[in-house]
Amino acid sequence: VAGLYFLLPDLYNDYLADVTGIRAGTHPRVIELQAEIPPLLNSDTATDRAKAFDLITEGLELESDDEVLLGLGGLFYTLESIRFETKGQLVRDEGDYASERIRKLSKLSIDERTPETLDEIKALKQRVFEGSSEGTELDNKASRNTLLSSRHTGRALELNAKLSTA
């Protein structure tokens, strides 16, 4: 995901170069936004990426037929979906580790168990429960972003096809 975020400015500029000059009547603020977004994508901070996403949203509200913004919005949603899926997998892996640790601790004989062992088992069970809930929530976010990506990308491709045949 980090690598894809790193490539976003180049992808954006290539995509922008492909469609520059095809349209007439683009909203002036959309042109400004197209200049403002790439530097934010070069940044590796979540705040700048969030600001870039907000600018894309602003542009789509101004001109919903701008396939550059639609295409980039689709790419952003795809990256966010990948991020949530990856984070969800990490949460599930933590839960699997905790479950395995519980099994190992449960196999200890009564003589080998200490009060700390019981406390650890209790904490691990809580982590498994929380991890399951968090994993489900992350999966839902990933699904939502995948759907939004599909909608934005589909609309961008549709517009690009219309402009290419015009």
C-alpha positions as CSV (number, residue, x, y, z in Angstrom):
1,V,0.0,0.0,0.0
2,A,2.8,2.4,0.9
3,G,4.4,1.7,-2.5
4,L,1.1,2.5,-4.3
5,Y,0.8,5.7,-2.3
6,F,4.3,6.5,-3.4
7,L,3.4,6.0,-7.0
8,L,0.2,8.1,-6.9
9,P,1.7,11.4,-8.0
10,D,3.2,9.8,-11.2
11,L,0.0,7.9,-11.9
12,Y,-2.0,11.0,-11.3
13,N,0.2,13.1,-13.6
14,D,0.2,10.4,-16.4
15,Y,-3.6,10.2,-16.1
16,L,-3.9,14.0,-16.2
17,A,-1.6,14.2,-19.2
18,D,-3.8,11.7,-21.1
19,V,-7.0,13.7,-20.7
20,T,-5.6,17.3,-20.7
21,G,-7.2,19.3,-23.5
22,I,-10.0,16.8,-24.2
23,R,-12.6,18.7,-22.3
24,A,-13.9,22.2,-22.6
25,G,-15.7,24.1,-19.9
26,T,-13.9,22.6,-16.8
27,H,-14.7,24.4,-13.6
28,P,-11.8,26.8,-12.7
29,R,-11.6,25.4,-9.2
30,V,-11.2,21.9,-10.6
31,I,-8.2,23.1,-12.5
32,E,-6.8,24.6,-9.3
33,L,-7.5,21.3,-7.5
34,Q,-5.7,19.3,-10.1
35,A,-2.6,21.5,-9.4
36,E,-3.0,21.2,-5.6
37,I,-3.4,17.4,-5.3
38,P,-0.1,16.0,-6.6
39,P,2.1,17.7,-3.9
40,L,-0.1,16.3,-1.2
41,L,0.2,12.9,-2.7
42,N,4.0,13.2,-2.6
43,S,3.8,13.6,1.1
44,D,3.9,10.4,3.3
45,T,1.7,11.8,6.0
46,A,-1.8,10.6,6.6
47,T,-2.9,14.2,7.1
48,D,-1.8,15.2,3.6
49,R,-3.4,12.1,2.0
50,A,-6.6,13.0,3.8
51,K,-6.4,16.6,2.6
52,A,-5.9,15.3,-1.0
53,F,-8.9,13.0,-0.6
54,D,-11.0,16.0,0.6
55,L,-9.9,18.0,-2.4
56,I,-10.9,15.2,-4.7
57,T,-14.3,15.2,-3.0
58,E,-14.6,19.0,-3.4
59,G,-13.7,18.7,-7.1
60,L,-16.3,16.0,-7.6
61,E,-19.0,18.2,-6.0
62,L,-18.0,21.0,-8.4
63,E,-17.8,18.9,-11.5
64,S,-19.1,15.4,-11.3
65,D,-18.1,14.8,-15.0
66,D,-14.4,15.2,-14.4
67,E,-12.9,11.8,-15.2
68,V,-9.5,12.7,-13.8
69,L,-11.0,13.3,-10.3
70,L,-13.3,10.3,-10.7
71,G,-10.4,8.1,-11.7
72,L,-8.2,9.3,-8.9
73,G,-11.0,9.0,-6.4
74,G,-11.5,5.4,-7.5
75,L,-7.7,4.8,-7.0
76,F,-7.9,6.3,-3.5
77,Y,-10.8,4.2,-2.5
78,T,-9.0,1.1,-3.8
79,L,-5.9,2.0,-1.7
80,E,-8.0,2.6,1.3
81,S,-9.7,-0.8,0.8
82,I,-6.3,-2.5,0.6
83,R,-5.2,-0.7,3.7
84,F,-8.3,-1.9,5.7
85,E,-8.0,-5.4,4.3
86,T,-4.3,-5.5,5.4
87,K,-5.0,-4.1,8.8
88,G,-7.9,-6.6,9.2
89,Q,-5.6,-9.5,8.4
90,L,-3.1,-8.3,10.9
91,V,-5.8,-8.1,13.6
92,R,-6.9,-11.7,12.7
93,D,-3.3,-12.8,12.9
94,E,-3.0,-11.3,16.3
95,G,-6.2,-13.2,17.3
96,D,-4.8,-16.4,16.0
97,Y,-1.6,-15.9,18.0
98,A,-3.6,-15.1,21.1
99,S,-5.7,-18.3,20.6
100,E,-2.6,-20.4,20.2
101,R,-1.1,-18.9,23.3
102,I,-4.3,-19.6,25.2
103,R,-4.1,-23.3,24.1
104,K,-0.5,-23.6,25.2
105,L,-1.2,-21.9,28.6
106,S,-4.2,-24.1,29.1
107,K,-2.1,-27.2,28.7
108,L,0.1,-26.3,31.6
109,S,-0.4,-28.5,34.6
110,I,-1.9,-27.1,37.8
111,D,1.5,-27.0,39.4
112,E,3.0,-25.0,36.6
113,R,0.2,-22.4,36.6
114,T,0.5,-19.2,38.5
115,P,-2.0,-16.3,39.1
116,E,-0.2,-14.5,36.3
117,T,-0.9,-17.3,33.9
118,L,-4.6,-17.1,34.6
119,D,-4.5,-13.3,34.2
120,E,-2.7,-13.7,30.9
121,I,-5.3,-16.2,29.7
122,K,-8.1,-13.8,30.7
123,A,-6.3,-10.9,28.9
124,L,-5.7,-13.0,25.8
125,K,-9.4,-14.1,25.6
126,Q,-10.4,-10.4,25.8
127,R,-8.0,-9.7,23.0
128,V,-9.4,-12.5,20.8
129,F,-12.9,-11.1,21.4
130,E,-11.9,-7.5,20.6
131,G,-9.8,-8.6,17.6
132,S,-12.8,-10.4,16.1
133,S,-15.0,-7.3,16.4
134,E,-12.3,-5.1,15.0
135,G,-11.6,-7.5,12.1
136,T,-15.3,-7.5,11.1
137,E,-15.4,-3.7,11.3
138,L,-12.3,-3.4,9.1
139,D,-13.7,-5.9,6.6
140,N,-16.9,-3.8,6.4
141,K,-14.8,-0.6,5.7
142,A,-12.8,-2.5,3.0
143,S,-16.0,-3.6,1.3
144,R,-17.4,-0.1,1.4
145,N,-14.3,1.3,-0.1
146,T,-14.2,-1.4,-2.8
147,L,-17.7,-0.5,-3.8
148,L,-17.0,3.2,-3.9
149,S,-13.8,2.5,-6.0
150,S,-15.8,0.5,-8.4
151,R,-18.4,3.3,-8.8
152,H,-15.8,6.0,-9.3
153,T,-13.6,4.1,-11.6
154,G,-16.6,2.8,-13.7
155,R,-17.9,6.4,-14.1
156,A,-14.4,7.6,-15.1
157,L,-14.0,4.9,-17.7
158,E,-17.5,5.7,-19.0
159,L,-16.7,9.4,-19.4
160,N,-13.4,8.6,-21.0
161,A,-15.0,6.4,-23.5
162,K,-17.6,9.1,-24.3
163,L,-14.9,11.8,-24.7
164,S,-12.8,9.5,-26.9
165,T,-15.6,8.9,-29.3
166,A,-16.7,12.5,-29.4
